Amino acid sequence: RDQMIETYQHLSDPIPSIKDDYGIHQKMLVYFVSGTRTFERNLTDDEFDRYGEQLLSRGWKIDKKYTEIDRSRKSTTMILSKGEFWFLITRWEGEKTVFFHLLKEDWIRDKGF
């Protein structure tokens, strides 16, 4: 649990957020961090890409990036990994908030808990 909080707090924030709302959650034996970061304005595609670039310089790698349209709303999701950690971040077009999840792959999670 403490390792999850420390990892989250050391993630880069290339664009200063005005609100960082996150929580530690537990599903059976597995902990994860999820929440939102809110900005003063809507992020552009380039600004969203800066998240990935900043994390690349800190040893993370981008495993996948994709865009979806759901109910006429466009979202872009980036999935990054570093060691046993996964960081998923999603930006909805026209919103000032990004949504994220920080997960840790370990033997407990691999067992389906």
MOPAC internal coordinates of N, CA, C and O (Angstrom, degrees):
PM7 1SCF
backbone

  N    0.0000 0     0.00 0     0.00 0    0    0    0
  C    1.4553 1     0.00 0     0.00 0    1    0    0
  C    1.5295 1   110.01 1     0.00 0    2    1    0
  O    1.2310 1   120.31 1   130.09 1    3    2    1
  N    1.3189 1   117.01 1   -49.91 1    3    2    1
  C    1.4647 1   120.70 1  -179.99 1    5    3    2
  C    1.5257 1   111.40 1   -63.01 1    6    5    3
  O    1.2310 1   120.74 1   143.05 1    7    6    5
  N    1.3329 1   116.20 1   -36.95 1    7    6    5
  C    1.4690 1   120.73 1   178.74 1    9    7    6
  C    1.5281 1   110.25 1   -64.27 1   10    9    7
  O    1.2310 1   119.88 1   143.82 1   11   10    9
  N    1.3311 1   117.83 1   -36.18 1   11   10    9
  C    1.4630 1   121.45 1   178.54 1   13   11   10
  C    1.5318 1   110.47 1   -65.22 1   14   13   11
  O    1.2310 1   120.46 1   135.40 1   15   14   13
  N    1.3249 1   116.72 1   -44.60 1   15   14   13
  C    1.4639 1   120.84 1   179.90 1   17   15   14
  C    1.5225 1   110.30 1   -63.55 1   18   17   15
  O    1.2310 1   120.47 1   134.43 1   19   18   17
  N    1.3231 1   116.70 1   -45.57 1   19   18   17
  C    1.4645 1   120.87 1  -179.62 1   21   19   18
  C    1.5265 1   111.15 1   -61.93 1   22   21   19
  O    1.2310 1   120.22 1   136.98 1   23   22   21
  N    1.3246 1   117.19 1   -43.02 1   23   22   21
  C    1.4662 1   120.92 1   178.85 1   25   23   22
  C    1.5181 1   110.36 1   -62.82 1   26   25   23
  O    1.2310 1   120.26 1   135.99 1   27   26   25
  N    1.3317 1   117.10 1   -44.01 1   27   26   25
  C    1.4639 1   119.79 1   179.44 1   29   27   26
  C    1.5263 1   110.84 1   -62.00 1   30   29   27
  O    1.2310 1   120.19 1   134.77 1   31   30   29
  N    1.3225 1   117.24 1   -45.23 1   31   30   29
  C    1.4585 1   120.73 1  -176.55 1   33   31   30
  C    1.5265 1   112.64 1   -66.89 1   34   33   31
  O    1.2310 1   119.82 1   161.56 1   35   34   33
  N    1.3297 1   117.96 1   -18.44 1   35   34   33
  C    1.4655 1   121.01 1   178.34 1   37   35   34
  C    1.5259 1   113.13 1   -96.44 1   38   37   35
  O    1.2310 1   120.14 1  -176.71 1   39   38   37
  N    1.3353 1   117.34 1     3.29 1   39   38   37
  C    1.4584 1   119.55 1   174.34 1   41   39   38
  C    1.5218 1   108.61 1   -70.27 1   42   41   39
  O    1.2310 1   120.75 1   -36.14 1   43   42   41
  N    1.3087 1   116.18 1   143.86 1   43   42   41
  C    1.4580 1   119.15 1  -179.37 1   45   43   42
  C    1.5250 1   110.40 1   -71.43 1   46   45   43
  O    1.2310 1   121.30 1   -24.72 1   47   46   45
  N    1.2948 1   115.11 1   155.28 1   47   46   45
  C    1.4576 1   122.09 1   175.18 1   49   47   46
  C    1.5249 1   106.50 1  -134.18 1   50   49   47
  O    1.2310 1   120.07 1  -100.41 1   51   50   49
  N    1.3490 1   117.48 1    79.59 1   51   50   49
  C    1.4619 1   121.26 1  -172.54 1   53   51   50
  C    1.5195 1   114.09 1   -62.54 1   54   53   51
  O    1.2310 1   120.16 1   155.05 1   55   54   53
  N    1.3096 1   117.30 1   -24.95 1   55   54   53
  C    1.4523 1   121.77 1   176.68 1   57   55   54
  C    1.5238 1   105.82 1  -116.09 1   58   57   55
  O    1.2310 1   119.54 1   -62.84 1   59   58   57
  N    1.3171 1   118.48 1   117.16 1   59   58   57
  C    1.4679 1   119.32 1  -176.37 1   61   59   58
  C    1.5278 1   112.10 1   -58.06 1   62   61   59
  O    1.2310 1   121.14 1   -51.42 1   63   62   61
  N    1.3134 1   115.42 1   128.58 1   63   62   61
  C    1.4597 1   120.19 1   178.41 1   65   63   62
  C    1.5190 1   109.25 1   -91.94 1   66   65   63
  O    1.2310 1   120.96 1   -25.53 1   67   66   65
  N    1.3322 1   115.78 1   154.47 1   67   66   65
  C    1.4564 1   119.51 1   177.29 1   69   67   66
  C    1.5236 1   110.96 1   -95.14 1   70   69   67
  O    1.2310 1   120.88 1   166.25 1   71   70   69
  N    1.3344 1   115.93 1   -13.75 1   71   70   69
  C    1.4621 1   119.97 1   178.01 1   73   71   70
  C    1.5222 1   108.48 1  -150.77 1   74   73   71
  O    1.2310 1   120.68 1   -49.24 1   75   74   73
  N    1.3123 1   116.31 1   130.76 1   75   74   73
  C    1.4652 1   122.40 1   178.28 1   77   75   74
  C    1.5250 1   106.22 1  -123.98 1   78   77   75
  O    1.2310 1   120.64 1   -78.54 1   79   78   77
  N    1.3030 1   116.37 1   101.46 1   79   78   77
  C    1.4592 1   121.65 1  -174.56 1   81   79   78
  C    1.5232 1   108.57 1  -113.48 1   82   81   79
  O    1.2310 1   120.42 1   -71.86 1   83   82   81
  N    1.3327 1   116.80 1   108.14 1   83   82   81
  C    1.4498 1   119.82 1  -178.67 1   85   83   82
  C    1.5210 1   110.06 1  -138.98 1   86   85   83
  O    1.2310 1   121.74 1   -17.51 1   87   86   85
  N    1.3123 1   114.28 1   162.49 1   87   86   85
  C    1.4533 1   119.32 1   177.62 1   89   87   86
  C    1.5137 1   110.53 1  -147.11 1   90   89   87
  O    1.2310 1   121.45 1   -22.12 1   91   90   89
  N    1.3086 1   114.84 1   157.88 1   91   90   89
  C    1.4573 1   121.93 1   175.35 1   93   91   90
  C    1.5237 1   106.57 1   -96.13 1   94   93   91
  O    1.2310 1   120.73 1   -52.64 1   95   94   93
  N    1.3040 1   116.21 1   127.36 1   95   94   93
  C    1.4548 1   121.29 1  -178.43 1   97   95   94
  C    1.5207 1   108.78 1  -120.43 1   98   97   95
  O    1.2310 1   120.87 1   -22.82 1   99   98   97
  N    1.2974 1   115.94 1   157.18 1   99   98   97
  C    1.4527 1   120.51 1   179.01 1  101   99   98
  C    1.5194 1   108.97 1  -131.66 1  102  101   99
  O    1.2310 1   121.46 1   -51.33 1  103  102  101
  N    1.3210 1   114.81 1   128.67 1  103  102  101
  C    1.4582 1   121.82 1   174.12 1  105  103  102
  C    1.5196 1   105.48 1  -116.74 1  106  105  103
  O    1.2310 1   120.90 1   -73.68 1  107  106  105
  N    1.2992 1   115.89 1   106.32 1  107  106  105
  C    1.4603 1   123.60 1  -172.50 1  109  107  106
  C    1.5244 1   109.07 1    56.67 1  110  109  107
  O    1.2310 1   119.44 1    71.68 1  111  110  109
  N    1.3291 1   118.67 1  -108.32 1  111  110  109
  C    1.4559 1   121.91 1  -177.13 1  113  111  110
  C    1.5214 1   113.58 1  -101.01 1  114  113  111
  O    1.2310 1   120.08 1   176.83 1  115  114  113
  N    1.3365 1   117.46 1    -3.17 1  115  114  113
  C    1.4575 1   121.60 1  -172.47 1  117  115  114
  C    1.5329 1   110.28 1  -104.40 1  118  117  115
  O    1.2310 1   120.92 1   -46.95 1  119  118  117
  N    1.3293 1   115.84 1   133.05 1  119  118  117
  C    1.4555 1   122.13 1   175.25 1  121  119  118
  C    1.5218 1   110.09 1   -99.02 1  122  121  119
  O    1.2310 1   120.75 1   -30.75 1  123  122  121
  N    1.3400 1   116.17 1   149.25 1  123  122  121
  C    1.4551 1   120.71 1   172.72 1  125  123  122
  C    1.5228 1   108.47 1  -151.25 1  126  125  123
  O    1.2310 1   121.10 1   -21.96 1  127  126  125
  N    1.3111 1   115.50 1   158.04 1  127  126  125
  C    1.4548 1   122.02 1   178.82 1  129  127  126
  C    1.5164 1   107.38 1  -108.62 1  130  129  127
  O    1.2310 1   120.25 1   -45.34 1  131  130  129
  N    1.3233 1   117.13 1   134.66 1  131  130  129
  C    1.4623 1   119.95 1   173.73 1  133  131  130
  C    1.5169 1   108.57 1  -145.33 1  134  133  131
  O    1.2310 1   121.41 1   -21.67 1  135  134  133
  N    1.3181 1   114.91 1   158.33 1  135  134  133
  C    1.4481 1   118.90 1   179.06 1  137  135  134
  C    1.5043 1   112.29 1   166.99 1  138  137  135
  O    1.2310 1   121.53 1    23.20 1  139  138  137
  N    1.3157 1   114.67 1  -156.80 1  139  138  137
  C    1.4611 1   121.17 1  -177.43 1  141  139  138
  C    1.5250 1   110.03 1  -137.96 1  142  141  139
  O    1.2310 1   121.46 1   -25.41 1  143  142  141
  N    1.3160 1   114.81 1   154.59 1  143  142  141
  C    1.4585 1   122.24 1   168.77 1  145  143  142
  C    1.5218 1   106.32 1  -124.21 1  146  145  143
  O    1.2310 1   120.67 1   -48.70 1  147  146  145
  N    1.3139 1   116.32 1   131.30 1  147  146  145
  C    1.4595 1   121.88 1  -177.65 1  149  147  146
  C    1.5251 1   109.07 1  -113.57 1  150  149  147
  O    1.2310 1   121.02 1   -40.62 1  151  150  149
  N    1.3312 1   115.65 1   139.38 1  151  150  149
  C    1.4616 1   122.73 1  -176.93 1  153  151  150
  C    1.5168 1   110.09 1  -117.03 1  154  153  151
  O    1.2310 1   120.65 1   -12.22 1  155  154  153
  N    1.3145 1   116.36 1   167.78 1  155  154  153
  C    1.4604 1   120.89 1  -179.75 1  157  155  154
  C    1.5240 1   112.46 1   -68.29 1  158  157  155
  O    1.2310 1   120.66 1   156.57 1  159  158  157
  N    1.3190 1   116.34 1   -23.43 1  159  158  157
  C    1.4645 1   120.85 1  -177.78 1  161  159  158
  C    1.5228 1   109.10 1  -147.42 1  162  161  159
  O    1.2310 1   120.69 1    -8.16 1  163  162  161
  N    1.3158 1   116.29 1   171.84 1  163  162  161
  C    1.4505 1   121.24 1   176.97 1  165  163  162
  C    1.5240 1   109.49 1   -66.48 1  166  165  163
  O    1.2310 1   120.26 1   -39.88 1  167  166  165
  N    1.3197 1   117.10 1   140.12 1  167  166  165
  C    1.4577 1   121.34 1   177.67 1  169  167  166
  C    1.5237 1   110.04 1   -82.26 1  170  169  167
  O    1.2310 1   120.93 1   -37.79 1  171  170  169
  N    1.3234 1   115.82 1   142.21 1  171  170  169
  C    1.4612 1   120.49 1   173.76 1  173  171  170
  C    1.5290 1   108.24 1   -83.90 1  174  173  171
  O    1.2310 1   120.50 1   -11.24 1  175  174  173
  N    1.3159 1   116.66 1   168.76 1  175  174  173
  C    1.4661 1   120.80 1   175.91 1  177  175  174
  C    1.5264 1   110.45 1   -58.52 1  178  177  175
  O    1.2310 1   120.38 1   138.33 1  179  178  177
  N    1.3396 1   116.88 1   -41.67 1  179  178  177
  C    1.4629 1   120.91 1  -179.60 1  181  179  178
  C    1.5220 1   111.47 1   -63.30 1  182  181  179
  O    1.2310 1   120.19 1   138.33 1  183  182  181
  N    1.3130 1   117.24 1   -41.67 1  183  182  181
  C    1.4604 1   120.57 1   179.03 1  185  183  182
  C    1.5246 1   110.98 1   -66.04 1  186  185  183
  O    1.2310 1   120.68 1   140.82 1  187  186  185
  N    1.3196 1   116.31 1   -39.18 1  187  186  185
  C    1.4598 1   119.65 1   177.63 1  189  187  186
  C    1.5333 1   110.06 1   -63.97 1  190  189  187
  O    1.2310 1   120.77 1   140.17 1  191  190  189
  N    1.3315 1   116.13 1   -39.83 1  191  190  189
  C    1.4669 1   120.52 1   178.21 1  193  191  190
  C    1.5268 1   111.78 1   -61.94 1  194  193  191
  O    1.2310 1   120.25 1   151.86 1  195  194  193
  N    1.3249 1   117.14 1   -28.14 1  195  194  193
  C    1.4652 1   120.66 1   179.08 1  197  195  194
  C    1.5302 1   111.85 1   -61.97 1  198  197  195
  O    1.2310 1   120.31 1   150.60 1  199  198  197
  N    1.3256 1   117.01 1   -29.40 1  199  198  197
  C    1.4695 1   118.80 1   174.89 1  201  199  198
  C    1.5179 1   109.76 1   -56.70 1  202  201  199
  O    1.2310 1   121.42 1   130.25 1  203  202  201
  N    1.3293 1   114.89 1   -49.75 1  203  202  201
  C    1.4597 1   119.39 1   179.96 1  205  203  202
  C    1.5121 1   112.57 1   -62.64 1  206  205  203
  O    1.2310 1   120.49 1   136.41 1  207  206  205
  N    1.3341 1   116.66 1   -43.59 1  207  206  205
  C    1.4586 1   120.42 1  -179.36 1  209  207  206
  C    1.5188 1   111.80 1   -62.59 1  210  209  207
  O    1.2310 1   120.22 1   136.79 1  211  210  209
  N    1.3191 1   117.18 1   -43.21 1  211  210  209
  C    1.4658 1   120.91 1   178.80 1  213  211  210
  C    1.5253 1   110.76 1   -62.46 1  214  213  211
  O    1.2310 1   120.78 1   138.07 1  215  214  213
  N    1.3216 1   116.11 1   -41.93 1  215  214  213
  C    1.4643 1   119.49 1  -178.67 1  217  215  214
  C    1.5263 1   111.43 1   -71.03 1  218  217  215
  O    1.2310 1   119.79 1   147.66 1  219  218  217
  N    1.3325 1   118.00 1   -32.34 1  219  218  217
  C    1.4693 1   120.94 1   175.71 1  221  219  218
  C    1.5249 1   110.70 1   -58.81 1  222  221  219
  O    1.2310 1   120.89 1   139.96 1  223  222  221
  N    1.3234 1   115.90 1   -40.04 1  223  222  221
  C    1.4646 1   119.61 1  -179.53 1  225  223  222
  C    1.5305 1   112.32 1   -70.88 1  226  225  223
  O    1.2310 1   120.31 1   169.44 1  227  226  225
  N    1.3299 1   117.00 1   -10.56 1  227  226  225
  C    1.4670 1   121.59 1   178.69 1  229  227  226
  C    1.5317 1   112.38 1  -109.00 1  230  229  227
  O    1.2310 1   120.79 1  -162.25 1  231  230  229
  N    1.3299 1   116.10 1    17.75 1  231  230  229
  C    1.4587 1   119.86 1   174.35 1  233  231  230
  C    1.5122 1   115.83 1    94.96 1  234  233  231
  O    1.2310 1   119.54 1   178.77 1  235  234  233
  N    1.3352 1   118.48 1    -1.23 1  235  234  233
  C    1.4631 1   121.17 1   176.39 1  237  235  234
  C    1.5250 1   108.71 1   -81.12 1  238  237  235
  O    1.2310 1   120.42 1   -19.66 1  239  238  237
  N    1.3218 1   116.80 1   160.34 1  239  238  237
  C    1.4689 1   120.18 1   173.16 1  241  239  238
  C    1.5172 1   108.42 1  -131.24 1  242  241  239
  O    1.2310 1   121.58 1   -33.23 1  243  242  241
  N    1.3261 1   114.59 1   146.77 1  243  242  241
  C    1.4675 1   120.10 1   178.91 1  245  243  242
  C    1.5149 1   107.59 1   -85.81 1  246  245  243
  O    1.2310 1   120.85 1   -64.01 1  247  246  245
  N    1.3192 1   115.98 1   115.99 1  247  246  245
  C    1.4577 1   121.05 1   179.42 1  249  247  246
  C    1.5200 1   112.04 1   -87.61 1  250  249  247
  O    1.2310 1   120.72 1   147.52 1  251  250  249
  N    1.3245 1   116.23 1   -32.48 1  251  250  249
  C    1.4536 1   119.23 1  -177.11 1  253  251  250
  C    1.5179 1   109.15 1  -161.81 1  254  253  251
  O    1.2310 1   121.22 1   -35.38 1  255  254  253
  N    1.3126 1   115.26 1   144.62 1  255  254  253
  C    1.4622 1   121.47 1   172.58 1  257  255  254
  C    1.5180 1   106.28 1  -141.54 1  258  257  255
  O    1.2310 1   120.87 1   -49.31 1  259  258  257
  N    1.3195 1   115.94 1   130.69 1  259  258  257
  C    1.4647 1   118.76 1  -178.14 1  261  259  258
  C    1.5225 1   110.63 1  -148.75 1  262  261  259
  O    1.2310 1   121.52 1   -21.44 1  263  262  261
  N    1.3203 1   114.70 1   158.56 1  263  262  261
  C    1.4596 1   122.60 1   179.25 1  265  263  262
  C    1.5203 1   108.38 1  -121.46 1  266  265  263
  O    1.2310 1   120.83 1   -41.79 1  267  266  265
  N    1.3179 1   116.03 1   138.21 1  267  266  265
  C    1.4627 1   122.05 1   178.69 1  269  267  266
  C    1.5238 1   109.53 1  -131.26 1  270  269  267
  O    1.2310 1   121.14 1   -24.79 1  271  270  269
  N    1.3085 1   115.43 1   155.21 1  271  270  269
  C    1.4643 1   120.65 1   173.39 1  273  271  270
  C    1.5192 1   106.73 1  -120.97 1  274  273  271
  O    1.2310 1   121.51 1   -57.52 1  275  274  273
  N    1.3389 1   114.72 1   122.48 1  275  274  273
  C    1.4585 1   121.91 1  -178.59 1  277  275  274
  C    1.5209 1   107.58 1  -130.81 1  278  277  275
  O    1.2310 1   120.45 1   -62.16 1  279  278  277
  N    1.3166 1   116.74 1   117.84 1  279  278  277
  C    1.4724 1   121.69 1  -179.19 1  281  279  278
  C    1.5241 1   111.34 1    55.01 1  282  281  279
  O    1.2310 1   121.05 1  -134.42 1  283  282  281
  N    1.2944 1   115.60 1    45.58 1  283  282  281
  C    1.4653 1   123.61 1   178.40 1  285  283  282
  C    1.5269 1   113.49 1    66.69 1  286  285  283
  O    1.2310 1   120.17 1  -166.98 1  287  286  285
  N    1.3301 1   117.28 1    13.02 1  287  286  285
  C    1.4712 1   120.76 1   176.02 1  289  287  286
  C    1.5197 1   108.87 1  -111.61 1  290  289  287
  O    1.2310 1   121.11 1   -45.63 1  291  290  289
  N    1.3189 1   115.49 1   134.37 1  291  290  289
  C    1.4598 1   121.10 1  -178.92 1  293  291  290
  C    1.5271 1   109.39 1   -96.69 1  294  293  291
  O    1.2310 1   121.09 1   -45.85 1  295  294  293
  N    1.3235 1   115.52 1   134.15 1  295  294  293
  C    1.4625 1   120.33 1   174.97 1  297  295  294
  C    1.5231 1   108.87 1  -128.32 1  298  297  295
  O    1.2310 1   121.30 1   -31.92 1  299  298  297
  N    1.3213 1   115.13 1   148.08 1  299  298  297
  C    1.4580 1   121.51 1   175.72 1  301  299  298
  C    1.5188 1   107.32 1  -123.06 1  302  301  299
  O    1.2310 1   120.87 1   -49.26 1  303  302  301
  N    1.3303 1   115.95 1   130.74 1  303  302  301
  C    1.4610 1   121.87 1  -179.49 1  305  303  302
  C    1.5108 1   109.19 1  -121.73 1  306  305  303
  O    1.2310 1   121.30 1   -41.03 1  307  306  305
  N    1.3267 1   115.12 1   138.97 1  307  306  305
  C    1.4501 1   122.03 1   176.37 1  309  307  306
  C    1.5300 1   107.12 1  -123.01 1  310  309  307
  O    1.2310 1   120.76 1   -48.93 1  311  310  309
  N    1.3238 1   116.15 1   131.07 1  311  310  309
  C    1.4626 1   121.83 1   177.95 1  313  311  310
  C    1.5256 1   107.25 1  -115.50 1  314  313  311
  O    1.2310 1   121.09 1   -58.53 1  315  314  313
  N    1.3284 1   115.51 1   121.47 1  315  314  313
  C    1.4620 1   121.73 1  -178.30 1  317  315  314
  C    1.5162 1   109.44 1  -121.17 1  318  317  315
  O    1.2310 1   120.69 1   -23.40 1  319  318  317
  N    1.3214 1   116.28 1   156.60 1  319  318  317
  C    1.4596 1   119.71 1   177.58 1  321  319  318
  C    1.5241 1   110.08 1  -140.32 1  322  321  319
  O    1.2310 1   122.01 1   -26.92 1  323  322  321
  N    1.3222 1   113.75 1   153.08 1  323  322  321
  C    1.4615 1   121.70 1   175.15 1  325  323  322
  C    1.5170 1   106.23 1  -153.36 1  326  325  323
  O    1.2310 1   121.01 1   -67.30 1  327  326  325
  N    1.3286 1   115.67 1   112.70 1  327  326  325
  C    1.4605 1   119.01 1  -177.08 1  329  327  326
  C    1.5150 1   110.22 1    59.36 1  330  329  327
  O    1.2310 1   120.48 1    57.89 1  331  330  329
  N    1.3097 1   116.69 1  -122.11 1  331  330  329
  C    1.4557 1   120.76 1  -178.00 1  333  331  330
  C    1.5251 1   113.09 1   -96.48 1  334  333  331
  O    1.2310 1   119.84 1  -171.31 1  335  334  333
  N    1.3407 1   117.92 1     8.69 1  335  334  333
  C    1.4583 1   122.10 1  -178.79 1  337  335  334
  C    1.5238 1   111.76 1  -103.75 1  338  337  335
  O    1.2310 1   121.00 1   -34.80 1  339  338  337
  N    1.3199 1   115.69 1   145.20 1  339  338  337
  C    1.4590 1   124.33 1   174.24 1  341  339  338
  C    1.5249 1   107.27 1  -123.29 1  342  341  339
  O    1.2310 1   120.31 1   -43.03 1  343  342  341
  N    1.3347 1   117.02 1   136.97 1  343  342  341
  C    1.4547 1   122.23 1   177.58 1  345  343  342
  C    1.5164 1   107.72 1  -126.33 1  346  345  343
  O    1.2310 1   120.52 1   -62.07 1  347  346  345
  N    1.3194 1   116.61 1   117.93 1  347  346  345
  C    1.4620 1   122.32 1   178.86 1  349  347  346
  C    1.5195 1   107.60 1  -111.19 1  350  349  347
  O    1.2310 1   120.57 1   -50.80 1  351  350  349
  N    1.3173 1   116.52 1   129.20 1  351  350  349
  C    1.4628 1   120.63 1   179.82 1  353  351  350
  C    1.5224 1   108.70 1  -134.15 1  354  353  351
  O    1.2310 1   120.89 1   -46.12 1  355  354  353
  N    1.3396 1   115.90 1   133.88 1  355  354  353
  C    1.4638 1   121.58 1  -176.77 1  357  355  354
  C    1.5168 1   109.95 1  -127.38 1  358  357  355
  O    1.2310 1   121.65 1   -44.70 1  359  358  357
  N    1.3245 1   114.44 1   135.30 1  359  358  357
  C    1.4685 1   121.95 1   176.62 1  361  359  358
  C    1.5256 1   108.39 1  -119.11 1  362  361  359
  O    1.2310 1   120.87 1   -52.19 1  363  362  361
  N    1.3427 1   115.94 1   127.81 1  363  362  361
  C    1.4577 1   121.13 1   174.78 1  365  363  362
  C    1.5131 1   108.06 1   -95.67 1  366  365  363
  O    1.2310 1   120.39 1   -48.53 1  367  366  365
  N    1.3176 1   116.85 1   131.47 1  367  366  365
  C    1.4604 1   121.34 1  -179.98 1  369  367  366
  C    1.5350 1   109.59 1   -60.04 1  370  369  367
  O    1.2310 1   121.03 1   -45.69 1  371  370  369
  N    1.3322 1   115.63 1   134.31 1  371  370  369
  C    1.4591 1   120.10 1   178.13 1  373  371  370
  C    1.5237 1   114.15 1    85.41 1  374  373  371
  O    1.2310 1   119.75 1  -174.09 1  375  374  373
  N    1.3332 1   118.09 1     5.91 1  375  374  373
  C    1.4642 1   121.06 1   178.91 1  377  375  374
  C    1.5228 1   109.91 1  -118.70 1  378  377  375
  O    1.2310 1   121.10 1   -29.22 1  379  378  377
  N    1.3142 1   115.50 1   150.78 1  379  378  377
  C    1.4614 1   121.90 1  -179.40 1  381  379  378
  C    1.5243 1   111.83 1   -91.09 1  382  381  379
  O    1.2310 1   120.39 1  -178.35 1  383  382  381
  N    1.3082 1   116.85 1     1.65 1  383  382  381
  C    1.4600 1   121.91 1  -174.14 1  385  383  382
  C    1.5152 1   111.02 1  -116.71 1  386  385  383
  O    1.2310 1   120.42 1   -41.50 1  387  386  385
  N    1.3452 1   116.80 1   138.50 1  387  386  385
  C    1.4559 1   121.80 1   170.82 1  389  387  386
  C    1.5220 1   107.85 1  -110.98 1  390  389  387
  O    1.2310 1   120.85 1   -30.99 1  391  390  389
  N    1.3147 1   115.97 1   149.01 1  391  390  389
  C    1.4541 1   122.93 1  -178.79 1  393  391  390
  C    1.5240 1   108.20 1  -110.80 1  394  393  391
  O    1.2310 1   120.17 1   -36.80 1  395  394  393
  N    1.3213 1   117.28 1   143.20 1  395  394  393
  C    1.4499 1   119.01 1  -177.24 1  397  395  394
  C    1.5230 1   111.94 1  -145.73 1  398  397  395
  O    1.2310 1   122.22 1   -20.58 1  399  398  397
  N    1.3362 1   113.35 1   159.42 1  399  398  397
  C    1.4661 1   122.78 1   174.31 1  401  399  398
  C    1.5201 1   107.24 1  -140.30 1  402  401  399
  O    1.2310 1   120.61 1   -44.38 1  403  402  401
  N    1.3114 1   116.44 1   135.62 1  403  402  401
  C    1.4570 1   122.71 1   174.27 1  405  403  402
  C    1.5214 1   106.64 1  -118.17 1  406  405  403
  O    1.2310 1   120.65 1   -60.18 1  407  406  405
  N    1.3309 1   116.36 1   119.82 1  407  406  405
  C    1.4574 1   122.50 1  -177.03 1  409  407  406
  C    1.5147 1   109.90 1  -121.21 1  410  409  407
  O    1.2310 1   120.90 1   -24.95 1  411  410  409
  N    1.3083 1   115.88 1   155.05 1  411  410  409
  C    1.4598 1   120.58 1   176.08 1  413  411  410
  C    1.5271 1   108.38 1  -120.49 1  414  413  411
  O    1.2310 1   121.25 1   -57.14 1  415  414  413
  N    1.3235 1   115.21 1   122.86 1  415  414  413
  C    1.4653 1   120.57 1   175.97 1  417  415  414
  C    1.5186 1   107.80 1   -82.42 1  418  417  415
  O    1.2310 1   119.80 1   -60.63 1  419  418  417
  N    1.2940 1   117.98 1   119.37 1  419  418  417
  C    1.4588 1   121.44 1   175.56 1  421  419  418
  C    1.5136 1   108.44 1  -147.83 1  422  421  419
  O    1.2310 1   120.61 1    -0.50 1  423  422  421
  N    1.2936 1   116.44 1   179.50 1  423  422  421
  C    1.4615 1   120.57 1  -174.81 1  425  423  422
  C    1.5263 1   111.66 1   -61.43 1  426  425  423
  O    1.2310 1   119.89 1   149.42 1  427  426  425
  N    1.3320 1   117.82 1   -30.58 1  427  426  425
  C    1.4624 1   120.12 1   179.54 1  429  427  426
  C    1.5198 1   109.99 1   -67.60 1  430  429  427
  O    1.2310 1   120.81 1   132.90 1  431  430  429
  N    1.3547 1   116.06 1   -47.10 1  431  430  429
  C    1.4647 1   120.48 1   179.22 1  433  431  430
  C    1.5252 1   110.63 1   -64.71 1  434  433  431
  O    1.2310 1   120.57 1   140.35 1  435  434  433
  N    1.3404 1   116.52 1   -39.65 1  435  434  433
  C    1.4651 1   120.63 1   179.27 1  437  435  434
  C    1.5264 1   112.07 1   -61.24 1  438  437  435
  O    1.2310 1   120.16 1   151.83 1  439  438  437
  N    1.3200 1   117.30 1   -28.17 1  439  438  437
  C    1.4770 1   121.46 1   179.00 1  441  439  438
  C    1.5347 1   111.88 1   -78.96 1  442  441  439
  O    1.2310 1   120.00 1   174.72 1  443  442  441
  N    1.3321 1   117.60 1    -5.28 1  443  442  441
  C    1.4622 1   120.78 1   176.64 1  445  443  442
  C    1.5000 1   114.51 1    99.06 1  446  445  443
  O    1.2310 1   119.99 1  -171.85 1  447  446  445
  N    1.3199 1   117.63 1     8.15 1  447  446  445
  C    1.4614 1   119.84 1   177.07 1  449  447  446
  C    1.5089 1   110.05 1   -84.54 1  450  449  447
  O    1.2310 1   120.10 1   180.00 1  451  450  449

